[in-house]
Amino acid sequence: MLELANIRKVFNQGQHNEYWALKGIDLEIPPAQVSVLKGPSGSGKTTLLTILGCLARPTEGRVRLNREDISGLPERFLTEIRRRTFGFIFQQFNLIRGLSAVENIILPGYPGGTPRAQLLARAEALLADLQLAHRRDAKVEWLSGGEQQRVAICRALINDPEILVADEPTANLDSKLSAEFLLILHRLAESGRTVILTSHDPLVVESAVVDRVYSLRDGLLIEVQHARRAAP
Amino acid sequence: MKPWIEKQHHLIDFTAQSLARRKGKSLGLLVVYTLLVFVLASVSLYTHALRNEATRILAGTPEIVLQRLIAGRHDLVPPGYVERIGRIRGVQKIEGRLWGYYYDSVLKANYTFMVAADREIAPGEIVVGPALERTRGLSEGNGISFRSYSGELHTFIAAEVLPHESELVSADLVLMNEADFRRFFAYPAGHYTDVALWVANPLEVRNVGVKLLDALPDSRPILREEVLRTYASIFDWREGMMLALLSAAILAFGIFAWEKAAGLSAEEKREIGILKAIGWETGDVIAMKFWEGFLVSLLAFLIGYVTAYLHVFHFEFTLFAPVLKGWAVLYPSFALTPQIDGLQVATLFVFTVLPYTAATLVPIWRAATTDPDTVMRS
């Protein structure tokens, strides 16, 4: 369970272009569910996602992970938590060009010192699960958009994280691939993982796989919608 | 400990892949870096081996050579001089030497004519150095004529050619007997060029030198250790001159290496952002970059040093020999004894590998400490 209490975030503090991206957010992300942060551009949803995913610290407020306050932890510990607890899928996929699919997938496992054979076995299982085993050794720049995203999902899952964070995951996908992606998210939530994503794509926001939608505007949480999950 | 080793293994793997992905940049850097190590190592290996060779050869020479001076210039040792020295305690053996220079207008080269004290040479015969064998086509039994300074032509038969192993000191040597030498140069009877003294106790050499000066104030004793020191200075000076000339190239390399190592491309910055976002710590990114610098410089060092070794000891230092050997018409052709000095290797390692490795780390610090959330916004 992830809880945020009175989260505020400022950029360029004290300068002429000081900007408050978040102005006091309180919310709870329930475990093993799909939650969506929605809102127009500039509403603060990506900033909120970076704070939820321990990629950034709030200027004010508390972040609690499984009841433990993690907002004041030094960078080293926060990185450790990020690596063990969170898996990230970025809008541009952010794969490393020149490396094969499998090499990209095992990258988050390097700092933990997990033996290579173990990492490769996990990566191969994930690739097989997402029907991508045949593209194992292909350089990522040779993959299609949908394949790249599935590699990004595998990479996000390599450390077996409790929470999956995705920023605008369908922005570069067509409707068919977006539907496939949502299906994957559904399976992950079913297997007990918490999924948090930002999106303003109606296909995602109105999808049956989504359990909760948090609407943001001008750095404030304006609405929380609960939906009963049904099979997509 | 095992996860730490495994982690370093992963980082090295990733670094090797990164270098392979940026082939052009990596290879360019490696080539230039290797070239620099090659030049530095060649010069250093060569001068070191030359110094050792000189020391080895001079080990068999007399401890003191005494010259007579008139008005500060070298003059002939007069009769009776050698006998006076014989009374100084500590002197084991004493020997008046006869030697001089002869200019061969055919080759436009100087030979060293000398009377051999340790071998009998028949009248009319000479023993020649290997350079004469090469340049004048002399071999055993051939005759050669030299015109003396008085204009008279003297013909000698080459009885023997000196072995090539001693070429560093005997390339231009012509050995003959005393009577032939005195006749050829019209050298006054009883006079010598200088006097060689052997001293049994090495600790006594300086004392004997002082005693010689007291007994023969018009003489100049030259100690073997001074000759060695002079040789060392000459080689050091030449090495220094060469390195000074190369300093512009070294500086250019420094700038090149700094630019290549320090300048992170947009792609590299993006990669660092991704790595941080997926759970790499700042320390991991720095360690990865450390391995990159270390691997490149170590590889360059090893290739450069091995090529320099081959260049010096198997290809006779072809590229830089004229600069370091000095000028001569009769170049001695000699092979140096291969040897590696640990301290020399360590010094070269410290001055090449460490600065580069450090240069790669400084700028990476900034990139590695960027917030991982920047990748979300790129």
Interface residues (C-beta under 8 A of the other chain):
Chain A: T46 L49 T50 L55 A56 E75 R76 T79 E80 R82 R83 F88 F90 Q91 Q92 N94 L95 I96 R97 G98 L99 E103 L107 P108 G109 Y110 P111 G112 G113 T114 P115 R116 R155 N159 D167
Chain B: K2 P3 W4 I5 E6 K7 H9 H10 L11 D13 F14 Q17 R21 E267 R270 E271 G273 I274 L275 K276 A277 I278 G279 W280 E281 T282 G283 D284 D371 P372 D373 V375 M376 R377 S378
